[in-house]
């Protein structure tokens, strides 16, 4: 579904992503784990068109998207839930969700809203509430729901558990599993390595802009190196 080949991304003179290649197959959950500053978020921003790679290529569903604008990439079925949630704080919950449907026919929005409200009942209860007054967990649900309004074939989630209480982290990961079971392919960037590896079909470990380990979620969760570095083992 997604094929990233030899991308190199820079912030000014800083070479943040160094010749990274990976793929996400239809129906998978693939996770990227690594320390803060390793480049995980930069990879997602490059895939979604917010940053540009110098060289290399990115293809989605067999089509090159390396030079497409972010809105065109969303329209192709690739949605990005950014780190820090980034909801529209002065808009209501429902207005935020409707903003996520800008690539879709307006006639389908009512049904899409019901689909999202079924997945996130808390959002339905707060549909008229201003997004800036929601809790962190509710804002994360809203950011995910807004992305689902675009009918993504591939959903990229950047640190969905960041700043959340443990019980909410469990809830968010149950939602991720539910979305996957319903047919959404997921590329997950996550600091909580234990939770990320527990749901991942495959995982990549990123260190200073390069992959250091690749394997199934189970293999990496059982790796002594991973346990020591990320799982407190």
N, C-alpha and C positions, 0 to 999 in steps of 0.2 A: 504493500500500500504506500509506504513512504520509504524512499531510498535517498540517503544523504551520502555524498561521495566527496571526500577530501576537501571539506570546507575549512576556510581560514578566516576568522573574524578578528577585527582589530578595534580597539578604542584608542584613537589617535595612533601613537607609536607602540602601544601595548598589544602584543600578539596574544589575544585571549583564548582563541580556539585554534589548535594547531593540527591541521590535516585530519580532522575527525571524519570517520565514515561509519555508518550504521544503517540498519533498516528496521522497519516495523511492519510485520505481516498482518494481513486481515484477521481480525478476531483476537489479537494478542493484547496483553498488558505488558508493555516494556517500560522499565524504570531506569532512570539515571540517578545514581547516588554519588555523593562526594562531599568534601568539606566546603564550607563557605568560601566563595571566591574561586572555586575550581573551574567554573565556566558553565554550569548546568543551565542557568537561566539564559545565558548568552546563546546557547544552542537553540533553545526554543524560540527566542526572539529572531534568530537567523532563519529558522524554518518558516516562521510566520510572516517574514518580510519586514519586520521592524528594524532589523539590521541586515547588512549585505555582506556576503562572503566575498573575499578576494580570491577568485578562482573556485574550482570545484563545481558541483552541481547538486541540486535538490529536486527530486521528482516525486510527484504525488499522483497516485492512480495512473502511472505511466506517462504523465505529462510533466515537462520541466516547468517548475514554478520559481526558479532561482531569481528571476527579475520581475516577478509579478508584484503589484501593490498589495498591501495587506488585505484590503477589502475584497480584491479579486480572489485571493487565496481562501478567504472565508466562504465566498460564494461557491468555491469548488468543493467545499465540505470539510475544511480543516479549521477547527476552532481552538483558540488559545485562551485559557484562563490564567491571567498573569499573576505573578507573585504579589502579595499584598492586596489581592481581590479587586481593587480599582473599580468599585461600583460608582455610579453617579449619585453622590451623597445627597444632593438636594432634590432628587427625583423620588417618586414613590417606588415601591417594589414592582408594581405592575408596569410603570413607565420604564424602569430598567429592563424588565423582561421584553417589553415591546421594542426597545432599542436593539436588542439582540436579534430581532427578526427582520432587520432592514434588508436582508438579501432575499427574503421570502415574500410570496404574494400575500397581500393584506387579507385576502379572503380566508387564509388558513390560520391567521393569528389566534382567533378564539379557541380553536381546537388545540393549537400548540400550547397556549396558556394552560388549558386544562391538563394537558400531558405533563407539563412542568409542575403544576400544583399537585398532581397525583404523586409525583416523585418526591416533592418537597411540601408536605402539608403545612409546615410552619409558614411557608411563604404565602400560602392562600389565606391563612389567618391574618397575615400582615400586609395584604396586597395594597392597601391604601396608605400604609405607613411610610414615612420618609426614610430612605435607605440609610442615611447617616445616623439614625437613632437605633438601628439594629445592633445586636451583639456581633462579636467577631465571627462566631459560628454561623449566625444567620446571614451575615454578609458573604461568607464563603459559599453557602448554599445559593444565595442570589447570583453570585458570579458564575457558578456552575450552571444554574438554571438559565441565565442569560445566554450562555454559550450554547446550551441545548436548543434554544429557540432558532438557531441557524441550521438545524438538522445536520450536525456534523457526522461525517463518516469516521473521522479521527479527532479525538478530543485530547488536547495537550493541557495538562494540569501542572502548574508551577507552585510547589510548596503548599498544597491545600491544607496541611495541618498546622501551618505556621501560627504560633501564638495562641493556639486553642488548648483548652483544658483536656486532659486525657479522655474523659467521657465523650467529648465532642469529636476528638480525633477518631475514636472508635466508630462514631456515627458517620463521619465523613467517609471513612474507608468502607463501611457497609454500603453507602451510596455508590461509591466507585465500583464495588463488586456487582451491585444491582445494575448499574449502567452497562457494565461489561456483559453481564448475563443477557441483557436485552439486545446486545448486538453492537455496542459501540466499541471500537478499537481505541485504546488509550495509551498515550505516551506520558509517563508520570515522572516529574522531577520532585524529589522529596528528601528532606533532611532526616526524617525519621526512617532510618534504613531498615529497621526491624519490620515495621509495618509495610514499607514499600516492597521488600523482598517477599513478604508473606503472600502478597497478591500477584506478584509478577511472574509471567511466563519466562521472560528473559530479562537480564539486567546488565548494565554497563557501569563500571566504576570510573569516575573521572578524577584525575589529579593534574592540576595546573595545565588545563587545556588539552590533555591527552587521556585516552582510555588506558587504564592500567590492568583491568580485569574485565572479562566478559564471561557470562555463563547463565544457566537457568537461575531463577530466583532461589530455588532450593539449594543448588550448588553453592551459590555465594553466601547464603544464610548459614551454611555449614562450614564455610571456609574459615580456618583459624586466623588468616590475615584480616578478613572482614570483621570477624568477631572482636578481634583486638582493636581495630581501628574505629569501628562504627557501632558495635553492639555491646560494648562494655564487657567483652569476654576475656 
